[in-house]
Amino acid sequence: MPSRIDTSLIYRALILTGLVLFGFYLAADRGLVSLALNSDRSYISWVILAVYALASCHWLWSSLQLTRERQRFSDLEEARLQGHLTISVEGGLLGEFFTRLDAKSDNNADALVNAFGDDLANRHAIGHFVSDVLLKLGLLGTVVGFILMLLPVGEIEDFDPSMMQQLLSAMSGGMAVALYTTIAGLVTSTLLKLQYHVVDTSAADLVTRLQVFVESEPQEHRGGAEGVDSDAS
């Protein structure tokens, strides 16, 4: 009987990516994206979108890697259900985990499970850092925008009603920078947090299942780092 395919994570990641792209398409179709980018004289909005795009690519890669880890573990569970006495895995973090587990002299695998969870979390740590960076870039754009808005005021030497229109135009440009960079930072930071929350939840589920698996599997029935899955990442 073939093992069940554990690809729910990558499907959720692709669906979420499609929704994000569709949202950006709607915003671009209504001219909101071009308006925000063209009104930003500081180009911080461009930097925010570029960083978000790169972080999203890393998130998709992390989702793919975690999907492979979940598939390896599903193969292990399927092997147990089929009554295999030797249950083993090859490749990825799970392969390293079972190699270390076989080298242990006792049955206590709590430290190794915690280390496995930390290894998974470290893969996603950069995403949470970038999410905070995007928010900080938005706040930086707010400060820069207010500076640009107040610069024309400091250059006024005498009150001239004919200069008011030019002054207000310059101030509105600075305000546009402040508002659009703030919106860009908030939206991209929130989206990235949501994206990495999806993989964090999936990783936590895998760690929990692994904890239950090793606690219920006798040590003498564990194989080495070869057997059930030969797919190495």
N, C-alpha and C positions, 0 to 999 in steps of 0.2 A: 504493500500500500504506500503511495507516495506521501512524503511529508507535506504538511500544510504550509502554504506560502504566507509568510508574515511580511506583507508589504503595505500595511495600513498607514505607516508613518510617511513613507515617500508619497503615497497618494494624497494624504492630508497636506503635505508640504506643497505638492503641485497644485492642489485646489486653492490653497491660500495664496500661492504665487499668482495664479490666474485671477483671483479676486483683486489682488493689489494692482496688477497690470491693468485690469479693467477699470479700476478706480482712477488710475493715472490717465488712462485713455479718455475717460469722460471729462476729467479736468482739462486735459489738453485740447479736447474737441471744443470745449467752451471757451478756450483761450486763456484759462486761468494760469496754466503752467507758463506759457510764454509771457503773460503779463507779469507774473512774479519774477521770472528770470530777467526779463528786459528792464524791469524797474529797479533791480538790485545793482547799484553801482559798485558795491563792495565785492561782488561775485562770491559772497559766502554761501548763497543759496546753491550756486553751481557746485561748490565744494561739498555741501551737505548731500546733495543728490548723488554725486559721484561716490562718496563714502558709503552711502546707504546701498547703492547698487553693488559695490564690492562686498559689503557685509552680507547682503542677501545671497550672493553667489557662494560665499563661505557657508552660509546657513543651509543652502541646498546640498552642498557637499557633505556637511555634517549629518544632514538628514539621510543621505544615501549611505554613509558609513554606518550610522546607527541602525538603519534598516538591515544592512548585511549582518550586523551583530545580532539583531533580533532573529533573523532567519537562521543563523547558526544555532542559536539557543532553541528555536522551534524544532530544529532537526534533532537536538539532544532530547527534548521532551518526546518527540515522536519515536525515537529509538527506545526510550524507556517504556513507552506504551506497547511497543512491539516485543518487549521482553528481552532485549539485548543485555547480556551480562556485562559487557564492556562498553561503556559510554564515553566517547571521546570527541574532541573537536580540534580542528586545525585552522590556524590563521586568526588574525585580528586580536583584539583585547581578550576575547574569551579563550583563545588558544593559549595566550600567555598566562591567563588566570589558572587554567587547568594544569598547565605545566608546573606552575608554582605550587598548586594544590597537591599534585602527585609527589612533589619533593618534600612536603611537610611530613613530620614524624607523628603528628597527632591529627585528630579529626576536627580540631577547631579551625574553622575557615572564616571566622568573623573579620579578622584583620584583612584577609585577602579580599573578601567581599567589599569591605569599606574602601580598600585601595582601588578595586575595580570601579566602584562608584565615583571615586575621586578622579580616576583617569577619564571617565566619560564626561564628568563635569568640566575638566580642564579643556576638553575639546570645545566647549561652548563658552568658556570664560571670555574669550576675545569678543564674542557677540555682545555680552552684557557691557563690556568696557566701551565698545564702539557706540552702543545705545546711549550711554552717558555722554560720550564725546559729541554725538549729534545734538543732544540737548544743550550742551555747553556752547557749541557753535551757534545755535539759535540765539542763546543769550548774548553771545559776543556780537552777533549781528544787531541785536537790540541796542547795545551800547554804541556800536559804530553808527547806527542809524540816528540816534539822538545827537551824537557828536556832529554828524553831517547836517542835521536839522538846525543846530544852534550856531554853527559856524557863520552863516550869513548874518545872524543877529549881531555877533561880535564885530563884524566889519562895518556896521552902520556908524557913520561919523556924525551925521545930522539927519533930522527927520525930514523926509521928502515924500509927500504922498504919491508922487509918480513912481517911486521905487517900491511901493508896497506890493504891487502885483508880482514883480520880479522876486521880491523877498519871500512872499508866500509860496511861489512856485518852487524856489530852492528849498524851503522848509518842508514842503510836501514831499519832495524827493527823498529827503532824509527820513521822514516818517515812513515812507514806503519801504525803504531798506529795513527799518526796524521791524515793521509789521510782517513783511514777507519772510524775512529770515527767521523770525520767531515762529511763524506758522510752519515753515519748512522743518525747523528743528523739532518742534513738538510732534508733528505728524510722523516723520521718519523714525524718531526715537520710540514713539508708541508702537508703530508697526513692527519695528525690530524686536522690541521687548515681547510682543505677542508671538512673533515667529520663533524666538528662542525659548519661549515658554512651552511651545509645542514639543520641541525636542527634549527639553528638560523633563517634562512630564513623562515622555516615552522612555527616557533613560532611567528615571526613578522606578518606573514599572518594571523595566528589565532587571534592575538591581534587586528589587523585591522578589521577583520570580526566581532569580539565581540563588538568593538566600534560602528560599524554601527548597529549591532543588538540591543544593549541596547538603542541607541538613537532613534530608530524607534519603539521600543516596549513600549507601555504605562505601567506605573508602576502597575496599577491595574490589568493588565493581567499577571503579573509575579507570579509564584507560589513559594512555599517554596523549601526546599532542598530534594524533593522527587517527583517521578513521571516518567518522560520520560525515564531516564536511571538509572537502579539500580545497575550498575557495579561500584563498588568502587575499587580504586587502592590500 
